[in-house]
């Protein structure tokens, strides 16, 4: 779809009319981060994809923090989205070096680390549920917070128990502490689902999955495991929670923190993916 919308770009910077970079203020992404119908995935801190209801758009982020997209891809967007991007258009920066460029032009791309895969899978499931039921499972996250999470989890190095505790606590905050508690309460009440006093977070999600979607396989279990490890990490409650989670993950040594975190992330990713497949 071409249109009358004009973008500011330097044609001499491009490889073709289609493959010419157009630069934008990073606020161009905010609309999509808060749109319940849309998921925004970050493969790295310099490469992402916006999944709109009927199309998608790959974007890069350069060293100055500007968002980059191909002129041809922008012209394929719906007219309203083109105007949105045009309103955030900035002058050409002649700096499109990013993992987006490497993947798009040089076909140099590696799969995101499992932590980022887990966060992206949850974002996609969140958008699918919101599109189908009109309610988010998780609250939207700002551009800066999403980018920081990608930077943080692009490379996980665990050299001590303290490192493990820090990663687990942060991951729990990104996922479990971000559940849309008020929105889910309203949603469940509208479905005449009985809610116990004080229920929040994963307890509400469990009701959604069991009593609304009909899940009988306890797909939400890995999210409770993350919470249990966070309880072990943040409180002096002994090793019972960690021992139980390690057993679920088939990790024999509870001091093998790297294996526990890796296994937990894989199960979180798979749970979000399977929920999306089954009920999205």
C-alpha positions as CSV (number, residue, x, y, z in Angstrom):
1,X,0.0,0.0,0.0
2,X,1.6,3.3,-1.1
3,X,0.1,6.6,0.1
4,X,0.4,10.4,0.0
5,X,2.2,10.4,3.4
6,X,5.7,11.8,2.9
7,X,8.6,10.9,5.1
8,X,11.9,12.8,5.6
9,X,14.8,10.6,4.5
10,X,18.0,10.8,2.4
11,X,17.7,8.6,-0.7
12,X,21.5,8.4,-1.0
13,X,21.7,6.5,2.2
14,X,19.5,3.7,0.9
15,X,20.2,0.5,-1.0
16,X,17.1,1.0,-3.1
17,X,13.9,3.1,-2.8
18,X,12.4,0.4,-0.6
19,X,15.5,-0.2,1.5
20,X,16.1,3.4,2.5
21,X,16.3,4.0,6.2
22,X,13.8,6.5,7.8
23,X,14.6,7.7,11.3
24,X,12.1,8.4,14.2
25,X,12.1,9.6,17.8
26,X,11.7,6.5,20.0
27,X,8.4,7.8,21.2
28,X,7.0,6.4,18.0
29,X,6.9,3.0,19.7
30,X,4.9,4.2,22.8
31,X,1.6,3.9,21.0
32,X,2.2,0.3,20.2
33,X,3.4,-0.7,23.7
34,X,0.1,0.5,25.2
35,X,-2.2,-0.8,22.4
36,X,-3.7,-4.1,23.8
37,X,-4.1,-5.4,20.2
38,X,-0.4,-5.1,19.4
39,X,2.7,-6.9,20.6
40,X,6.2,-5.5,20.4
41,X,9.0,-8.0,20.5
42,X,12.7,-7.1,21.1
43,X,15.2,-9.6,19.7
44,X,17.9,-7.4,21.1
45,X,18.3,-3.8,22.3
46,X,18.8,-2.7,18.6
47,X,16.3,-4.9,16.8
48,X,12.6,-5.4,17.3
49,X,9.3,-6.2,15.6
50,X,5.8,-4.7,15.9
51,X,3.1,-7.2,15.4
52,X,-0.1,-5.3,14.4
53,X,-3.4,-7.1,14.0
54,X,-2.9,-7.7,10.3
55,X,0.7,-6.9,9.5
56,X,4.1,-6.5,11.2
57,X,7.0,-4.0,11.0
58,X,10.7,-4.7,11.8
59,X,12.6,-1.8,13.3
60,X,16.1,-1.0,14.5
61,X,17.5,1.3,17.2
62,X,20.8,3.1,16.5
63,X,23.5,4.3,18.8
64,X,21.7,7.6,19.4
65,X,18.5,5.8,20.4
66,X,16.6,6.7,17.2
67,X,14.2,4.1,15.8
68,X,14.8,3.1,12.2
69,X,12.5,1.5,9.6
70,X,12.6,0.9,5.9
71,X,10.8,3.4,3.7
72,X,9.1,0.5,1.8
73,X,7.9,-1.2,4.9
74,X,6.4,2.1,6.1
75,X,4.5,2.6,2.9
76,X,2.9,-0.8,3.4
77,X,1.3,0.2,6.7
78,X,-2.3,1.3,7.0
79,X,-2.7,5.0,6.4
80,X,-3.4,5.9,10.1
81,X,-0.2,4.2,11.1
82,X,1.8,5.9,8.4
83,X,0.6,9.3,9.7
84,X,1.6,8.2,13.2
85,X,5.1,7.4,12.1
86,X,5.4,10.6,10.0
87,X,4.5,12.6,13.1
88,X,7.6,11.2,14.9
89,X,9.9,11.4,11.8
90,X,13.2,13.1,12.5
91,X,16.1,14.2,10.2
92,X,18.3,11.5,8.6
93,X,21.1,10.5,10.9
94,X,23.2,8.4,8.5
95,X,23.6,5.8,11.2
96,X,21.6,2.6,10.7
97,X,24.2,0.2,12.1
98,X,22.3,-2.2,14.4
99,X,21.4,-5.8,14.7
100,X,18.3,-4.9,12.7
101,X,20.5,-3.9,9.8
102,X,22.7,-7.0,10.1
103,X,19.7,-9.3,10.1
104,X,17.8,-7.5,7.3
105,X,20.6,-6.9,4.9
106,X,23.5,-9.3,5.8
107,X,21.2,-12.1,7.1
108,X,23.3,-12.1,10.3
109,X,20.9,-13.0,13.1
110,X,21.0,-15.3,16.1
111,X,18.0,-16.3,18.1
112,X,17.4,-14.2,21.2
113,X,18.6,-15.7,24.6
114,X,15.9,-17.7,26.3
115,X,15.1,-15.0,28.8
116,X,14.2,-12.6,26.0
117,X,12.3,-15.4,24.3
118,X,10.3,-15.8,27.5
119,X,9.5,-12.1,27.8
120,X,8.5,-11.9,24.1
121,X,6.3,-15.0,24.3
122,X,4.5,-13.5,27.3
123,X,4.0,-10.2,25.4
124,X,2.5,-12.0,22.4
125,X,0.2,-14.1,24.7
126,X,-0.8,-10.9,26.5
127,X,-1.7,-9.2,23.2
128,X,-3.6,-12.2,21.9
129,X,-5.7,-12.5,25.1
130,X,-6.5,-8.7,25.1
131,X,-7.5,-8.9,21.5
132,X,-9.9,-11.8,22.2
133,X,-11.2,-10.8,25.6
134,X,-10.7,-7.0,25.8
135,X,-8.5,-7.3,29.0
136,X,-4.8,-7.4,29.4
137,X,-3.3,-10.2,31.6
138,X,-0.3,-8.0,32.3
139,X,0.0,-4.2,32.5
140,X,1.9,-2.5,29.6
141,X,5.6,-1.7,30.1
142,X,7.3,1.5,29.0
143,X,9.8,1.7,26.2
144,X,12.7,2.3,28.5
145,X,11.8,-0.6,30.8
146,X,11.4,-3.0,27.9
147,X,14.7,-1.9,26.5
148,X,16.4,-2.2,29.9
149,X,15.0,-5.7,30.4
150,X,16.4,-6.8,27.0
151,X,19.8,-5.3,27.8
152,X,19.7,-7.0,31.2
153,X,18.8,-10.4,30.0
154,X,20.7,-10.5,26.8
155,X,23.6,-12.1,28.7
156,X,23.0,-13.7,32.1
157,X,26.1,-14.3,34.1
158,X,25.7,-16.1,37.4
159,X,28.9,-16.3,39.4
160,X,27.3,-16.5,42.9
161,X,24.1,-16.9,44.8
162,X,23.8,-13.1,44.9
163,X,23.7,-13.0,41.1
164,X,21.0,-15.7,41.1
165,X,18.9,-13.9,43.7
166,X,19.2,-10.6,41.8
167,X,18.1,-12.1,38.5
168,X,15.2,-14.0,40.0
169,X,13.9,-11.0,41.9
170,X,14.1,-8.8,38.8
171,X,12.4,-11.4,36.6
172,X,9.6,-11.9,39.1
173,X,9.1,-8.1,39.2
174,X,9.0,-7.9,35.4
175,X,6.5,-10.8,35.1
176,X,4.6,-11.7,38.3
177,X,4.5,-8.3,39.8
178,X,3.1,-6.8,36.6
179,X,-0.1,-8.8,36.5
180,X,-3.1,-6.6,35.7
181,X,-4.8,-7.3,39.0
182,X,-7.6,-4.8,38.8
183,X,-8.4,-5.5,35.2
184,X,-8.6,-9.3,35.8
185,X,-10.8,-8.8,38.9
186,X,-13.3,-6.9,36.8
187,X,-13.0,-9.5,34.0
188,X,-13.6,-12.4,36.3
189,X,-16.5,-10.7,38.1
190,X,-18.1,-10.2,34.7
191,X,-17.8,-14.0,34.1
192,X,-19.4,-14.7,37.6
193,X,-16.2,-16.4,38.7
194,X,-15.9,-16.5,42.5
195,X,-12.8,-14.7,43.8
196,X,-11.4,-15.3,47.2
197,X,-10.6,-12.3,49.3
198,X,-7.1,-11.0,48.8
199,X,-6.5,-12.8,45.5
200,X,-4.1,-11.1,43.2
201,X,-1.5,-11.8,40.6
202,X,-1.0,-15.4,39.7
203,X,-4.1,-16.4,41.8
204,X,-6.2,-14.4,39.5
205,X,-4.5,-15.7,36.4
206,X,-5.1,-19.2,37.7
207,X,-8.8,-18.5,37.9
208,X,-8.8,-17.1,34.3
209,X,-7.0,-20.1,32.9
210,X,-9.0,-22.7,34.9
211,X,-12.5,-21.2,35.1
212,X,-12.7,-19.1,31.9
213,X,-10.4,-20.8,29.4
214,X,-10.9,-24.3,30.8
215,X,-7.2,-25.3,31.3
216,X,-7.0,-28.5,33.3
217,X,-3.2,-29.1,32.8
218,X,-2.0,-26.3,35.1
219,X,-0.1,-24.4,32.4
220,X,0.5,-21.6,34.9
221,X,2.7,-23.7,37.1
222,X,6.1,-22.2,36.0
223,X,4.9,-18.7,37.0
224,X,4.2,-20.0,40.5
225,X,7.7,-21.6,40.5
226,X,9.3,-18.3,39.7
227,X,7.3,-16.7,42.6
228,X,8.4,-19.6,44.9
229,X,12.1,-19.0,44.1
230,X,11.6,-15.3,44.7
231,X,10.2,-16.1,48.1
232,X,13.3,-18.2,48.8
233,X,15.5,-15.4,47.5
234,X,13.9,-12.6,49.4
235,X,13.0,-14.2,52.7
236,X,14.8,-16.5,55.2
237,X,12.4,-19.4,54.8
238,X,14.9,-22.2,54.4
239,X,15.5,-24.1,51.2
240,X,12.1,-25.9,50.9
241,X,10.8,-23.7,48.0
242,X,14.1,-23.9,46.1
243,X,14.3,-27.7,46.5
244,X,10.7,-28.1,45.2
245,X,11.3,-26.0,42.2
246,X,14.6,-27.7,41.4
247,X,12.8,-31.0,41.5
248,X,10.1,-29.7,39.0
249,X,13.0,-28.7,36.7
250,X,14.9,-32.0,37.2
251,X,17.9,-30.2,38.6
252,X,19.6,-32.4,41.3
253,X,21.8,-29.8,42.9
254,X,20.0,-26.8,44.3
255,X,23.3,-24.8,44.2
256,X,23.4,-25.2,40.4
257,X,21.8,-21.8,40.0
258,X,22.5,-21.5,36.3
259,X,20.7,-24.7,35.6
260,X,17.7,-23.7,37.7
261,X,17.3,-20.3,36.1
262,X,17.8,-21.6,32.6
263,X,15.3,-24.4,33.2
264,X,12.8,-22.0,34.7
265,X,13.1,-19.6,31.8
266,X,12.5,-22.4,29.3
267,X,9.4,-23.5,31.1
268,X,8.1,-19.9,31.4
269,X,8.7,-19.4,27.6
270,X,7.0,-22.7,26.8
271,X,4.0,-22.0,29.1
272,X,3.3,-18.6,27.5
273,X,3.7,-20.1,24.0
274,X,1.4,-23.1,24.8
275,X,-1.2,-20.8,26.3
276,X,-1.1,-18.6,23.2
277,X,-1.4,-21.7,21.0
278,X,-4.2,-23.2,22.9
279,X,-6.3,-20.2,23.8
280,X,-5.1,-17.3,21.6
